[in-house]
Amino acid sequence: MTKLSEEQLNSLTKAELVNMLMRLQDSVSILEERIAVMNVNSFGCKTEKLSAINPDQISIFNEIEAVADGTEYADEEPAIEPETEEITYTRKKAQGKRGTDLSALTKVEIMHELSVEELIAAFGENGWRRLPDQVYSKMEVEPAKYWVAEHHIAVYAGKNKDKIMKAKHPAELLNNSIASASVVAAILNGKYSNAMPLYRIEKEMAANGAPVSRQDMANWVIRCSERYLVLLYDRLQELLQQEHVIQADETPCYVSKDGKSAGSKSEMWVYRTGEYNTEKPIILYDYESGRAAANAIKFLGSFKGYLECDAYGGYRSIDRNNENISVCCCWAHARRRFSDAVKAYGKTTPGVQDTLAYRALEKIAAIYNADEKFKKLSPDERKKRRQTTVKRRVDAFFAWAKEHQCDTGKQDKTWAGFSYCINNEKHLRMFLEDGEIPIDNSATERAIRPFTVFRKTWKLIDTPSGADASAVMYSIVQTAKANSLNVYKYFKLLLEEIPKHMDDTKLRFIDELLPWSPAVRDICSK
């Protein structure tokens, strides 16, 4: 807005002044909302539950009263509200239960007995009988142990033949290196599962008498990734491409020596099997230098089915240009702008429950509540129930959104929420067409969160090869966790077994090392 002088303001008509004041009020209102949203994002509660705004409301996933006039869908049975988990700080134990389950740990019995001489002194000759032992348990731990395994390989030469023969010995993980499968597995588990930067692992190893530099560790990680673990990653990618539903997301990362200008962003993409695939879940990271749709197309390869994601234009172009892939949009993203608007009002603001944003959240909560009832059904049955129950609520939401979109300013969060939903209506409705499609992409956001959290411990990745190695390692860690495997044991098993089979050009052995393989579960289950 152009700044006017006092003389210019005096020359304006009443109508012009009123119009100027109205525009100024709109600008101030928008500015206040943006500041409030920034404050919430920086310091406020991150949840999108209505209970964060109004304590009298229950979670938006479990509301049953969130309908247009209180009489819609009256023929439906309400969902049973789950009990709220309470965390209390009390030292009282439940009767008959120990505070911690130690059944998975090895038990060593330590006997504390009196000698015969002590017993005679106390009770006289044969003057005692033994009662049942008093037993208590204590958990013990030894600090990390490192030792040197010095391999002596017997070498034989024939007396009458020009022949030399060596005894069988384990395949070396890395030639001319002190790295063993157990040491590299411990480093990988520390860095990629427990978010320990290499310098901290270096200090911990040195404190236990194993002075290994972080440069050596980084070298071992990259070499093991490129030589061995990428074989498993490639097989998991092939299996993921055969899925009917894939969920995807991406997050920025910084690579210092990627040939781009300083400060340029690269992208770490995440792809996973659909949330309803609980038997053989796969979670894969993919490092790329940019966010172009071509990167997703390259990774997805021969995939045919539904791709669930946000409304980023790159995904939408995949839907437009590839007849084998249908993009589904995420309802968690649909409600996010409304949630930001409600948070900006503040829970103590009078009338917040009468705002369009709050009512939008209620209607979306009603959709979630209806869909939540069918989570444990088969895909076919889930689709049928969605068509008869959930679809009505989705129809009602979009009719209401189109009716009220013009009732709000074009620059505030509520208008942005309406626009997002209406512009992506086709893709938001897609989950109604197939029972294997989740209502939102939250499972992928949870899968990418470890990378975004751990990223804060190392700020940036040094080279593209390091980024590729990190993608492989995070993929194996998150896939192992999704399959309830012990991450350290799984890495150790992979680094022991894969080097034995490097002569198998067809890689038939890889399927025996997949995380749901019975042999792997026997060794690596938590």
N, C-alpha and C positions, 0 to 999 in steps of 0.2 A: 504494500500500500504506500502511495506517494505521501510524503509528509507535507501537510498544508500549513501555511502561515496563519497568524491570527486574523489578518485582513481577509484572507480567502475563506476562513471558517465563518466569519461574520457575514460574508456575502451569500452563503448557502441558504437555500429555502428550508422550511421546516421539514418538508418531505424528504429532501436530500439528507438532512441531519438524522432523521429517523432511520432512513435506509442505511446510512453509514454506521449508526449505533447498532443496528441489528446485525450487520456483517461483523462488526467488532465483537459483539457478544458471541457469535458463532465461532469466531477465531479463537477467542479466549476459552470457550468451552472445549474446543478441539485440543488446544494446547494443554489445558488442565488434564484432559483424559490421557494424552500422550505422556505427560509427566507422571501421572498416577500409574500408568502401565509400566513405565520404566522403573519406578520405585518398587512395584510389585515384583517385576522380573529380577531386580537386583536384591531386594531384601525380604520380599513377601513369601507367602506359602506357594509352593509350586503345584499343589494338587489342583485338579479341575473339578473336585467334588463340590456340590452345593453346600455341604456341611461346613466348608471352609468359609463361606460367606454368611450363612445363617446356621447357627448351631442347632436350631430346631429341625432342620432338614436332614434327611439321611442321605447316604451316598447317591450320586446320580446314576450309579449302576443298579441301585436297588429300589428306587422310588416306584411306587405303584399308583400314587395319587396324581402324578404329573401328567394330566390330560387337559384338553381344552376347557371343558366346562364341568368336569367332575362326573359326567354321566356317560362319556364315550367309553366304549369297550366294557360296559357294565356287565356284559355276559361272560367276561373272562374271569377265571379264578386268579386272585392275586398271588404273586410269588411269595414264598416264605422268606421273610427277611432273615439273613444269617445273623447269628449272634455276633456282637461286637467283641473283638479280642481286647482284653484288658491286660496291660502290663503294670504290675504292682511291685513295689519295692518292699518285700517282706521276706523274712528269713524262715518262715514256717514252711515245712515240707509237707507235701501230700502224704497221707498215711500209707505206708507200704511201698513207697517209691523213693528211689535215690534221686538226688538232685541232678546227676549226670549219668548218662548211659555209657558204661565203659566196656560193654560186651565185645566191642570190635578190637580191643587191645589184647595183646598177649599177656597172660596171667603168670606170674612167677610167685610161687609160695615161699614165704620166708618164715621159718619155724623159730620160735623163741621158747626154749625148754630149760628146765632146771636139771642140773646133773644129779646123779644118784646120791652123791655125797651130800649135796644141798638138801635133798629130800629126806635123807636119814637124819640129818641134823635137825630138820624142822619137825618131822613126824615120827621118827624112830624107825627101826627095822621093819619093813613091810607095813608101815603104818599109814599108807596113803592109797588112794585110788584116783584115777585120772577122770576128770569131768570133760564134757564137750569144750573144745577150744573157744576162746573169745576171738572173734574174727573181725577185722576192719580193713578197709582198702584205702590205699593212697596212690595217686597217679604219679609216676616218676618219668623223668626225661633226661636224656644225655645230650649235650650240645653236639652240633654237627661234627661228625668224624670224617677225616680224610686220611687215606693211606695209599701207599704205592703198591700196585700189583705188578711185580716184576715177572714177566713171562719168559720162561726158559724153553725154547723150542728145540727138541732133540733133532740133531742132524746126523744122517747115516750115509756112509759111502760104501759101495760094494768092493770087496777085496779083489774079485776077478772081473768086475764089470765097471765100465766108466759111467757110473750112475750115482746120483746123490738123491736122498729122500729125506723129507722133513716130517715130523710128527704133526698131526692135525691140531689146529689151534683156531680160536675165534677170529672171524674176519675183523680187520682193523677198521675202526670207525673213520678215522682220518689218518692217513699215512704220515709218519714222522711227527706225530703230535701226541702229547700226553693226555689228550681228551679221551674220556671213556663215555659210554652210553649213560652211566649213572651221573657223572659230573655234568654233562651237557643237559641231561634231563632236569637236573636240579637248577641249573641256570635258567632254562626255559620256563620252568614252573615259577621260579622266583620273579622273573621279569614279566612274563605274559599272563600269569595267573594271579600273582600276588602284588603286582605293580611296583616291584623293587627296581629302581634304576641300577644300571650296571656298576656304578661307583660304590653303591651300598653293598652289592653282592661281593665286589672286590674286597671291601674292607672286612666283611664278615669272613670270607675265606682266608684272608691274611691273618685275622685274629685266631683262626684255628690251624695255623701253620701251613696254609696252602697259598703262597703268594702268586696268584695268577692275575695278569693285567686285564683290564676291561677291554683293551684292544684285541687281546687273544680271544676273550669271550665273544666279542662281536664277530670276529672272524669265524669262530666255530659255529655260531648261530647261522651266519649266512651260508657257509659251506654245507652244513647239515640240511638246511632248507633247500638249497639248490640241488643237492645230490640225492637226498633220500626222501625228506618229508613232502616235497612237492609231488612225488609219485602218488602218495595218498590223497593229497589235495586235488590232483587232476581227476582221480577216480571219483571222489566225492562230487566234483563238479559235473562229471558225466551223469551220475545218479540224480543230482539235483535237476538237471535239464530234462529228465524223464518224468518229473513230478507234474501233477495236474494244476497245482497252485504254488506260486512262489511269491514271497513277500520281500520287498526291497526298500532300502533307505541309503542315505549317504551323509557323510560329514566331512568338513574341511580338515586338511592336515598340511603341515609345512615341511618341505624337503629342501634342505639348504643347497645341495649340489645337483639340482635337476636341470640346469641350463636355462632356467627362467629368471626373470628379474627378481631382485630381493623383495620378499614379502608376498610373492605370488602364491596363491593357494593351489594345492593339489586336492584330490578327493580320495577318501577311503569309502568304498561302497560295501554294503552288506546285503547278502541274499540268504534267505532261509526257506526251508520247507514250510508249508502252511501250518498254522498254529494247531490245527486238528490232527496233524501227523505226529503222534506221540510215540510211535513204535520205532521209527528210524529217523529222528530229526537230524537235519544237516544245517549248519550255519557257516557260511563262507564269507570272508573278507576279500576285497579285490582293490588293490591300489591302482589308481589311474591319475594321470597328470591333469585331468580336467573333468568337467561335469557334463560333457557332451553326451547326447543320447547314443552315439555310436559306441561308447564304452559299454553301456548296458547291453546293447544288441550283440556286441562281440562276446560278452560273458555268457549271455543266455543261449547263444548258439542255436541248437535245434529245438529249443523249448517251444511247446505248444500248450497253451492253456491260459490261466488267469494270472496276471501280475498285479499284486496289491501294493500300493505305494501312496505317496502324497500327490498333489496336483501340479508338481513341477512340469514345465512344458516339455522337457526332454522325454519324460515317460509318456506324455500325451502324444508326442510324435511317433513313438513306438506303436501306439494303438492305431494311429491313422495310417501308418505305412506298412504294418505287418498284419496280415489277415489271420495269422495263427495265434496272435496274442491279444487278449482283451484286458484293458487296464481297469482296475477297481480302485476307487478312492476310499480314503480312510475317514470314518466318522469321528475319530478322535481329533483329527485336523478340522473337521467341520465345526465342532463345538468350541475349538480353542479361542477363536476371536470373540465369541460371546462370553466365554469365561474371562478373558482379559477385560472386557467391558464391565462385567459385574464386579470383578476384583477392584477395578478402578473406582467404582462407586464407593466401595467400602461396606463392610457388613453392618456398620452402625448408621448408615445413611437412611433416613426415612424414605419409604416408598421404593426401595431397591427391588422388592419382589414384584412390583408392578411394571418394571421396565421391560421393554421388548427383549433385551438380551437375557434377562432372567427367565422369561417365559419360553424363549428359544431353548435354553438349557433344560427346562422342565420337559419340553416336548422331545428333545433328543434323549433325555433320561428315560422317558417312557419307551422309546424304541429300544434302548439298551436293556431295560428291564424285561421287555417281552422276549428279546432274543436270548437273554441269559438263561431262560427256562429250558432251552433246547440244546445246551452245550454238550450234554452227554448222549444225545441221540445219534443215530447213524446219519451220514450225509443226506441220504434220500429222505429219511423221515424229517430231518431238520429243514430241508427245502420245503416239504409239504406244509409243515407248521408255520414256517416263515410266510408262505404265500397266503395262508388263511388268517394269520394273526399280525405279524410284524408289518406286512405290506400296508395294511390299513393305517397304521400309525405313520409310516413313511409318506403315504399319500396325503394324510392330513397335515403333516409338517410342511411339505412343499406348497400345498395350497395356502396355508397360513403365511408362509414366508413370502410368497409372491404378492399376497394381499397387503402386507405391511412393510415391504421393502422401501417404499417411498415415504414412509412415516418417520424416517430418520435422516440425519445429515449425511451427505455423500463422503465425508472424510472421517467419520468416526468408526470405532471398532464394530459397532452393531451393524452398520451398513456394510462394512467389509465382510462380516459374517454371513449376512444375507447373500451378498454377491458371490462369495465362495461357494455356498451351497447351491444356489440356483445355476451358476455357471457349470458346476460339476454334477448336476442332478443325475445325468445318465450313468456316470461312473459311481456315484454314491448308492444308486439303486442296484448295482451289479451283484452285491452279496445276496440279494433275494433270488438270483437265478441259479445258484449252485450251493448246495449244503456244505461244501468243503471250503468255501470262502469265509474267513472271519469277518466280523463287522468292522474291525479296525486293524491298523498296522502296529499296534502297541507291542506285539511280540518282537518285531524287528527293531523297534526303538529300544527295547530292553536289551536286545542282542548287541546293539551298537554302543550302548552306554559304557561298557567296560573300556572300550577304546577311548571314548571322549573323557572318561575320568582319568585313566592311566596317562593320557596325553599330557596332563598337567605335570606329571613327574619328569617328563623329558623334553617338553616344549616343542621340539621339532625332530625330524628324522634326517640323518646326514646325507644319505644317498638313495637313489631309486632302488638299488639292489637291497639296501636295508629296509626300505618300505615294502618291497615285495616279500622279503623274508618275514617281516612283521605281519603281513597279511596272512601268510601261511600259518604262522605260529598262533595268531589270534583265532584263526579258523579252527585249528585242531583243539585249542583250549576250550572254545565255546561249544564246539560239537561234542567234545568229551563230557563237558558239564551237562549238556542237554541230555546225554545218554547215561548220566549218573556214574561216570567213571572217575577214578582218582587220576588227576592230570599228570602228576609226577610219574606214577606207575605206567601210564599209557605212553608218555614220551619215552621212557626207558625201554619199554617193550618194542616200540617202533624202531628205536635206534639200535637195538640188539638184533632184531629180526630182519629188517630191510637190507642191511649190508650182506647178509648171508645169501641173498637171492638176486644180486645185481646182474648175474649172467642170464637170468630169465627175461628174455627180451619181450615176451608177451605179458609180463607182469601178472601172471595168474595168481601169484601168492598174495597180492594186495587185498583181495576180497576176504582173505582169512584174517586180515588186520583191521577190518572196518569196525567201528566202535560198538556195533550191535552183534558182532560175531560171538558165538557162545564161548570160544576159547579166550577171547579178549575179556569178556565179562567175568569169566572165572578168575582171571589174574588181576584185573584192574577195577572191578566194581568197588564202590565206596563201602 
